[in-house]
Amino acid sequence: MADCEPIGRLYFNQFHRSLLQMLRTAFLATILLLAPLISAHAGGARIALVVGVSNYLHAPRLANTLNDANDVSAMLKRLGFDVETMLDPTRSDLEAAVRRYGNRSLNAEISMFYYSGHALELGGRNWLLPAPVNLNGERDLRFEAVELNTILEQTDGVAKASILVLDACRDNPFASRLSATTRNLVSRGLARIDTPVSGTLLVYSTTPGQIALDGATKNSPFTTALLRHIETPRLEVKAILTRVTKDVVEETKGRQRPWYNSSLEGDLYFAPEPSSPAVAENASNLEGMFWDSIKSSSNPADFNAYLAKFPNGLFAELAKNRLLALAPQISEATPEIRVAQGPQAVLVPRY
C-alpha cells in the first residue's frame, strides 16, 4: 500500500498537466477565433478577386499584366482584403473563380474585382478574354470568353459596395480578327455602362471605346497610378480616381484618360482613419490575454502561434527568445524547431 500513494500522485500529476494543456489549447483557439471579429468590427469584410492574363495562346504576350495583378493583390492584402489571385486562367477557371467571388462577397463591406488583360466589346457587350481564348468568329465569344455582366451579377445586392476595375483595353489582336468576320462593329475598347447596379463603382483604365497603353516599366500607366494613390490614408475613392486620372493623362501625354461610373450611395475609403481607441484597446487586450496564457508554457507551438498572430506584437522578442531557450529541450527525435518571424519561419538547429 505504501507504493500506491506515489503512483497515485504520479497519475494525478499527469492528468493535471493534460487537463491544463487541454484548457490552454481551448483558450488559444477561442482567442484566435475572436481576433478576426475585432478586425471585422474595425472595417468589415473586404473581398477581392484579382485576375491577370499575359500568356495568350493565340496572341502575343502582354508585358505588364502579371506584374499588375501581383502588385494589386499585394496592395489589397495590405489594406485588409481577402484576395484570390488568378494568373493566366482558362475560361472555366475564371468562371469558377467568379462564382467563388460572388459567394465570398455575401454581406461584405467592400467587394473588388480587378482585371488586367485583353477585353473587347461587340454589339454593346463587353467580354474578358482568358489565356487560351481563340476567336475565329462572333459566335466563339460565348464559348471562349467571359462576359463582364457575369461579374456584375455576382455582387448585385450582395456586397455593400462593389468595385470593378478593368485595366483591359489594350490594342487587341482579337478585335481585328473579329472585325473581318462579323457585320457588327468591334470597338477598340470597352462599351460604356451607364447604369451600374446599385452600390457599384465601375472603373475603366481608359475612356470607353478607346485603347489603354502598356507601360514602359513594370506596370501599366493606369495601375502604376492606382498603386501610387490607393493606400493614401483618409482619401475617398473618388478623390483617389481624380489623382489617378491626372497621373495617367500626364504620363501618356493625353493619349489615355481613365473613366468611371458610380452608383455608390456614400463615401468609400480604402485606407480610412486609424482604428478607434476602443478597437485598438480591444486588440491590445486580446494580445495580452494570449501572452498571459502561454508565457509559462514549455510547448514551442504556443509561442509560434503567438508570433503567427502577432508578428510585430509587444511580446514578439520575448516569444522568439523563449523559443530559442526551449530548443535544447526538444526531443532527440526532433531535428529542428521553427521560430516564427513575421510570415515566415526560421529553422533553428537542434543543439
C-alpha positions as CSV (number, residue, x, y, z in Angstrom):
1,M,0.0,0.0,0.0
2,A,2.9,2.3,0.7
3,D,3.8,2.3,-3.0
4,C,0.3,3.2,-4.1
5,E,0.4,6.8,-2.9
6,P,3.4,7.9,-5.1
7,I,1.9,6.1,-8.1
8,G,-1.5,7.8,-7.4
9,R,0.2,11.2,-7.2
10,L,2.1,10.4,-10.5
11,Y,-1.1,9.7,-12.4
12,F,-2.8,12.7,-10.8
13,N,0.0,15.0,-11.9
14,Q,-0.1,13.6,-15.4
15,F,-3.8,14.0,-15.5
16,H,-3.4,17.6,-14.1
17,R,-0.9,18.5,-16.8
18,S,-3.0,17.0,-19.6
19,L,-6.0,18.9,-18.3
20,L,-4.1,22.2,-18.2
21,Q,-2.8,21.7,-21.7
22,M,-6.3,21.0,-23.0
23,L,-7.6,24.1,-21.3
24,R,-4.8,26.2,-22.7
25,T,-5.4,24.8,-26.2
26,A,-9.1,25.6,-26.0
27,F,-8.3,29.1,-24.7
28,L,-5.9,29.8,-27.5
29,A,-8.4,28.6,-30.1
30,T,-11.0,30.9,-28.7
31,I,-8.7,33.9,-28.9
32,L,-7.7,33.0,-32.5
33,L,-11.4,32.9,-33.3
34,L,-12.1,36.3,-31.7
35,A,-9.2,38.1,-33.4
36,P,-10.9,38.3,-36.9
37,L,-14.0,39.7,-35.2
38,I,-12.1,42.7,-33.9
39,S,-10.7,43.2,-37.4
40,A,-14.2,43.0,-38.9
41,H,-15.5,45.4,-36.3
42,A,-12.8,47.9,-37.4
43,G,-13.7,47.9,-41.1
44,G,-15.9,45.0,-42.2
45,A,-15.1,42.1,-44.5
46,R,-13.2,43.1,-47.6
47,I,-13.2,40.6,-50.5
48,A,-11.2,40.7,-53.8
49,L,-10.7,38.7,-56.9
50,V,-7.6,39.8,-58.9
51,V,-7.0,38.4,-62.5
52,G,-4.0,38.9,-64.7
53,V,-3.7,37.4,-68.2
54,S,-0.4,37.7,-70.1
55,N,0.5,34.4,-71.9
56,Y,-2.2,34.2,-74.5
57,L,-2.0,31.0,-76.6
58,H,-3.2,32.8,-79.8
59,A,-1.9,36.3,-79.4
60,P,1.4,38.0,-78.4
61,R,2.3,38.1,-74.7
62,L,1.3,41.1,-72.7
63,A,4.3,42.5,-70.8
64,N,2.8,44.2,-67.7
65,T,-0.4,42.3,-66.8
66,L,1.0,39.7,-64.4
67,N,3.0,42.4,-62.6
68,D,-0.1,44.5,-62.4
69,A,-2.2,41.6,-60.9
70,N,0.5,40.6,-58.4
71,D,1.1,44.1,-57.2
72,V,-2.6,44.9,-56.9
73,S,-3.0,41.7,-54.9
74,A,-0.2,42.6,-52.5
75,M,-1.6,46.1,-52.1
76,L,-5.2,44.8,-51.4
77,K,-3.8,42.4,-48.8
78,R,-2.1,45.3,-47.0
79,L,-5.5,47.0,-47.0
80,G,-7.1,44.0,-45.3
81,F,-8.7,42.3,-48.2
82,D,-9.2,38.6,-48.5
83,V,-7.7,38.2,-52.0
84,E,-7.9,35.4,-54.6
85,T,-5.4,35.9,-57.4
86,M,-5.8,34.2,-60.8
87,L,-2.9,34.3,-63.3
88,D,-3.4,33.2,-67.0
89,P,-6.7,31.3,-66.2
90,T,-8.7,29.2,-68.6
91,R,-12.3,30.2,-69.2
92,S,-13.6,27.5,-66.8
93,D,-11.1,28.5,-64.2
94,L,-12.1,32.2,-64.4
95,E,-15.8,31.3,-64.3
96,A,-15.3,29.2,-61.2
97,A,-13.3,32.0,-59.5
98,V,-16.0,34.5,-60.4
99,R,-18.6,32.2,-58.8
100,R,-16.5,31.9,-55.6
101,Y,-16.1,35.6,-55.7
102,G,-19.8,36.1,-55.6
103,N,-20.2,33.6,-52.7
104,R,-17.4,35.3,-50.7
105,S,-18.9,38.7,-51.3
106,L,-22.1,37.9,-49.4
107,N,-22.5,40.7,-46.8
108,A,-19.0,42.0,-47.5
109,E,-18.3,45.7,-46.7
110,I,-16.3,46.0,-49.9
111,S,-16.1,43.6,-52.8
112,M,-13.5,44.3,-55.5
113,F,-12.8,42.7,-58.9
114,Y,-9.6,43.7,-60.7
115,Y,-8.7,42.5,-64.3
116,S,-5.6,43.2,-66.3
117,G,-5.5,41.6,-69.8
118,H,-7.3,41.7,-73.1
119,A,-11.0,42.5,-73.4
120,L,-13.3,43.6,-76.2
121,E,-16.8,44.9,-76.9
122,L,-19.0,43.5,-79.6
123,G,-22.6,44.5,-80.1
124,G,-22.7,46.5,-76.9
125,R,-21.5,43.6,-74.8
126,N,-18.1,43.5,-73.0
127,W,-16.0,40.4,-72.9
128,L,-12.9,39.4,-70.8
129,L,-10.5,37.1,-72.6
130,P,-8.8,34.2,-70.8
131,A,-5.4,32.9,-71.8
132,P,-6.5,30.1,-74.1
133,V,-9.1,32.2,-76.0
134,N,-9.3,31.5,-79.7
135,L,-11.7,33.7,-81.7
136,N,-12.4,33.0,-85.3
137,G,-15.9,34.5,-85.3
138,E,-18.5,36.3,-83.3
139,R,-20.2,33.0,-82.1
140,D,-17.0,31.9,-80.5
141,L,-17.2,34.6,-77.8
142,R,-19.9,32.8,-75.8
143,F,-17.7,29.7,-75.5
144,E,-14.3,31.3,-75.3
145,A,-14.7,34.5,-73.2
146,V,-16.4,35.7,-70.0
147,E,-19.0,38.5,-70.3
148,L,-18.5,41.5,-67.9
149,N,-22.1,41.3,-66.8
150,T,-21.4,37.9,-65.3
151,I,-19.1,39.6,-62.8
152,L,-21.6,42.4,-62.1
153,E,-24.4,39.9,-61.4
154,Q,-22.3,38.1,-58.8
155,T,-22.3,41.1,-56.4
156,D,-25.6,42.8,-57.3
157,G,-27.3,43.2,-53.9
158,V,-24.7,41.0,-52.2
159,A,-21.9,43.3,-51.1
160,K,-22.5,46.8,-49.6
161,A,-20.1,48.3,-52.1
162,S,-18.9,46.6,-55.3
163,I,-15.9,47.8,-57.3
164,L,-14.8,46.6,-60.7
165,V,-11.5,47.8,-62.1
166,L,-10.6,47.0,-65.7
167,D,-7.1,47.7,-67.0
168,A,-8.2,45.9,-70.1
169,C,-8.4,48.0,-73.2
170,R,-5.0,47.3,-74.8
171,D,-4.7,47.3,-78.6
172,N,-6.3,43.9,-79.2
173,P,-5.5,41.5,-82.0
174,F,-8.6,39.5,-81.3
175,A,-10.8,42.6,-82.2
176,S,-9.1,42.9,-85.5
177,R,-9.8,39.2,-86.3
178,L,-13.5,39.6,-85.4
179,S,-13.8,42.7,-87.4
180,A,-13.0,40.7,-90.6
181,T,-15.7,38.1,-89.8
182,T,-18.7,39.9,-88.4
183,R,-21.1,42.6,-89.5
184,N,-21.2,44.1,-86.0
185,L,-18.8,46.9,-85.1
186,V,-16.0,45.7,-82.9
187,S,-14.9,48.5,-80.7
188,R,-11.3,49.3,-80.0
189,G,-12.1,49.4,-76.3
190,L,-15.0,48.6,-73.9
191,A,-18.6,49.8,-74.2
192,R,-19.8,52.3,-71.7
193,I,-22.1,51.0,-68.9
194,D,-24.3,54.0,-67.9
195,T,-26.2,52.5,-65.1
196,P,-24.2,50.0,-63.0
197,V,-26.2,48.1,-60.4
198,S,-26.8,49.8,-57.1
199,G,-23.7,50.3,-54.9
200,T,-21.3,49.7,-57.7
201,L,-18.2,51.6,-58.9
202,L,-17.0,50.7,-62.4
203,V,-13.6,51.9,-63.3
204,Y,-12.0,51.6,-66.8
205,S,-8.3,52.4,-67.3
206,T,-9.3,54.5,-70.3
207,T,-12.3,56.2,-71.9
208,P,-14.9,53.7,-73.3
209,G,-14.2,52.9,-76.9
210,Q,-10.5,53.8,-76.6
211,I,-7.4,51.7,-76.0
212,A,-5.1,51.8,-73.0
213,L,-1.3,51.8,-73.2
214,D,1.1,49.2,-71.9
215,G,3.7,50.6,-69.6
216,A,7.4,51.0,-70.5
217,T,8.3,49.9,-66.9
218,K,7.0,47.3,-64.6
219,N,3.3,48.3,-64.6
220,S,0.8,49.9,-66.9
221,P,0.3,53.6,-66.6
222,F,-3.1,53.2,-65.0
223,T,-2.1,50.5,-62.5
224,T,1.1,52.5,-61.6
225,A,-1.1,55.5,-60.7
226,L,-3.6,53.3,-58.9
227,L,-0.9,51.7,-56.7
228,R,0.6,55.1,-56.0
229,H,-2.6,56.6,-54.6
230,I,-5.0,53.9,-53.3
231,E,-3.2,53.5,-50.0
232,T,-3.3,57.2,-49.1
233,P,-5.0,57.5,-45.7
234,R,-8.3,59.3,-45.4
235,L,-8.6,59.7,-49.2
236,E,-12.1,59.0,-50.5
237,V,-12.3,56.7,-53.6
238,K,-13.4,59.4,-56.0
239,A,-10.6,61.6,-54.9
240,I,-8.2,58.7,-55.5
241,L,-9.6,58.3,-59.0
242,T,-9.1,62.0,-59.6
243,R,-5.4,61.7,-58.8
244,V,-5.1,58.6,-60.8
245,T,-6.6,60.3,-63.8
246,K,-4.3,63.3,-63.5
247,D,-1.2,61.0,-63.4
248,V,-2.3,58.8,-66.3
249,V,-3.1,61.8,-68.5
250,E,0.3,63.3,-67.7
251,E,2.2,60.0,-68.2
252,T,0.6,59.3,-71.6
253,K,0.6,62.9,-72.7
254,G,-3.1,63.0,-73.0
255,R,-3.5,59.8,-75.1
256,Q,-5.2,57.9,-72.2
257,R,-7.8,59.2,-69.7
258,P,-9.4,56.8,-67.1
259,W,-13.2,56.7,-66.8
260,Y,-15.5,55.6,-64.1
261,N,-19.2,55.4,-63.4
262,S,-20.6,55.1,-59.9
263,S,-23.8,54.3,-58.1
264,L,-22.3,54.3,-54.7
265,E,-24.5,55.7,-52.1
266,G,-21.9,57.1,-49.7
267,D,-18.2,57.8,-49.3
268,L,-15.8,54.9,-49.6
269,Y,-12.3,54.7,-48.2
270,F,-9.6,52.1,-48.8
271,A,-7.3,53.4,-46.1
272,P,-9.6,55.1,-43.5
273,E,-8.8,56.8,-40.3
274,P,-6.7,54.7,-37.9
275,S,-8.6,52.3,-35.7
276,S,-10.7,53.9,-33.0
277,P,-9.3,53.9,-29.4
278,A,-11.9,51.3,-28.4
279,V,-10.8,48.9,-31.2
280,A,-7.2,49.4,-30.5
281,E,-7.7,48.7,-26.8
282,N,-9.6,45.5,-27.6
283,A,-6.8,44.4,-29.9
284,S,-4.2,45.2,-27.2
285,N,-6.3,43.3,-24.5
286,L,-6.6,40.3,-26.9
287,E,-2.8,40.1,-27.3
288,G,-2.2,40.5,-23.6
289,M,-4.6,37.7,-22.8
290,F,-2.9,35.5,-25.4
291,W,0.5,36.1,-24.0
292,D,-0.6,35.6,-20.4
293,S,-2.0,32.2,-21.4
294,I,1.3,30.9,-22.9
295,K,4.2,32.8,-21.2
296,S,4.8,29.9,-18.8
297,S,4.4,27.2,-21.4
298,S,7.1,24.8,-22.4
299,N,5.4,24.0,-25.8
300,P,7.1,25.8,-28.7
301,A,3.9,25.5,-30.7
302,D,2.3,28.0,-28.3
303,F,4.9,30.7,-29.0
304,N,4.9,30.0,-32.7
305,A,1.1,30.5,-32.6
306,Y,1.6,33.9,-30.8
307,L,4.2,35.0,-33.4
308,A,1.9,33.9,-36.3
309,K,-0.9,36.0,-35.0
310,F,1.1,39.0,-33.6
311,P,4.3,39.1,-35.7
312,N,5.1,42.6,-34.5
313,G,3.4,42.3,-31.1
314,L,4.6,43.7,-27.8
315,F,5.9,40.3,-26.7
316,A,7.4,39.1,-30.1
317,E,11.0,39.4,-29.0
318,L,10.2,37.6,-25.8
319,A,8.5,34.8,-27.7
320,K,11.5,34.4,-30.0
321,N,13.8,34.3,-27.0
322,R,11.6,31.7,-25.4
323,L,11.7,29.5,-28.5
324,L,15.5,29.7,-28.6
325,A,15.6,28.8,-24.9
326,L,13.4,25.8,-25.5
327,A,15.4,24.5,-28.4
328,P,17.8,22.3,-26.3
329,Q,14.9,20.7,-24.6
330,I,13.3,19.4,-27.8
331,S,13.4,15.6,-28.2
332,E,16.4,14.0,-29.9
333,A,13.9,12.7,-32.4
334,T,13.1,16.2,-33.5
335,P,16.0,17.6,-35.7
336,E,14.8,21.2,-35.6
337,I,12.1,23.6,-34.4
338,R,10.7,26.6,-36.2
339,V,10.9,30.1,-34.8
340,A,8.3,32.2,-36.5
341,Q,9.5,35.6,-37.6
342,G,6.8,37.5,-39.4
343,P,5.1,35.4,-42.1
344,Q,8.0,33.0,-42.4
345,A,9.5,30.5,-40.1
346,V,13.3,30.4,-39.4
347,L,14.8,27.0,-38.8
348,V,16.7,26.8,-35.6
349,P,19.1,23.7,-35.5
350,R,18.8,21.4,-32.5
351,Y,21.7,21.7,-30.1
